[in-house]
Amino acid sequence: MDIWRAAAPSIDILAPDIYFADFRKWVALYDRGGNQLFLPEVRYESFSGTESYEPACGPKAFYAFGNHDALGFSPFFIESTSESVEEPITKSYEILEQMTPLILEHQGTKTMKGFLFDKQHQSDTIQLGGYTIVAKHDYSLGWSPNAKDVIWPISGGLIICTGEGEYFVAGEGIVLTFPQVNNKIMVGIETIDEGSFDKGTWKPLRKLNGDQSHQGRHLRITTDEPGIQYLKLYRYQ
């Protein structure tokens, strides 16, 4: 990165094509030294040209925008499919399009984080909006019939803090829990609303409780079902 900046000062962005494992490692290498992350090419189809594609593009896109303030995310050869409506990335792109005004508003403010999980990297703990948040892979609950598989599907998402204890969460295959502050102060879920954005305006569709929040224990967006949820937390003794 230093050599590029010294020898080619007219180049605005040094951007990677990522066809390797450990997506987190590679994006971090390019998000440094004032170089804003742009992903012009991410693996989508296999090198053999078969129908075997990279199903984790959606989670990776959520992570790139949420954790690294990415300018763009472009899977290679994305136009190759004849069933674009059915592709997993399509729903993820629809959600990111809905959230674009909110994402742009929070870029560079340290009020947005991203998550990316697999079986080797199952959880992250962050501090955001005055609370500790533990995010995990959906399979870590053990409820999925595939939770004992050797390989887990890559899952991920992003969280945007809009006020103390107030968040928008989007992605797929993620579970968020909220540890107590200390021996006296507990943290509870006030509300979780599932919904969508319409021209930048949040439209709640249903309130989640009971089984949807595991009786107030967590926020969950299941694997292969990308969505957006609005979360409010509170403290009590």
WONORRA-V948864 format. One line per field, one symbol per residue. phi: phi as a letter, one per 40 degrees, with the letter a starting at -180 (. if undefined). psi: psi as a letter, one per 40 degrees, with the letter a starting at -180 (. if undefined). burial: b if it has 9 or more other ideal C-beta (glycine too) atoms within 8 Angstrom, else e. A space follows every 50 residues. Layout:
phi: ???
psi: ???
burial: ???
This chain:
phi: .ccccccbccccbcbccbbbcfddcccccbbaggcccbbcabdbbcccgc ccbcccdcdccdcccccbfccaabccgcccccbccccdcccccccccdcd dccccbcgbgbbbbbabaccbcabbbbaggbcbbbbcdcccgcccbcccc bcccbiabbbcbicgbabbbiagbbbbbcccacbbbbbccabbcaabbfg bcbcbaccafccbffgcabbbccgbdabbbbbbabab
psi: ddddddegeehdhhhihhfiigdddddddegifehhhhgehihdiideea ehiheedddddddddddefidihhhhfdediefddeiddddddddddded dddddeheefehiiihiaddgeiihihhfeihhhhiideededieedeid hiihiiaihhheihehihhiaifihhigiidaedhihihdihhhaihhfe hhghdihhabddeffedihhhihegiihihhhiiii.
burial: beebbeeeeeeeeebbebeeeebbebbbbbbeeebbbbbeebebbeeeee eeebebbbbbbbbbbbbbbbeebbbbebeeeeeeeeebbbbbbebbebbe ebbeebeeeebbbbbbbbbeebbeebebbebbbbbbbbbbbeebeebeee ebbbbbbbbbbeeebbbbbbbbbbbbbbeebeeebebbbeebbbbebeee eeebeeebeeeebeeeeebbbebeebbbbbbbbebee
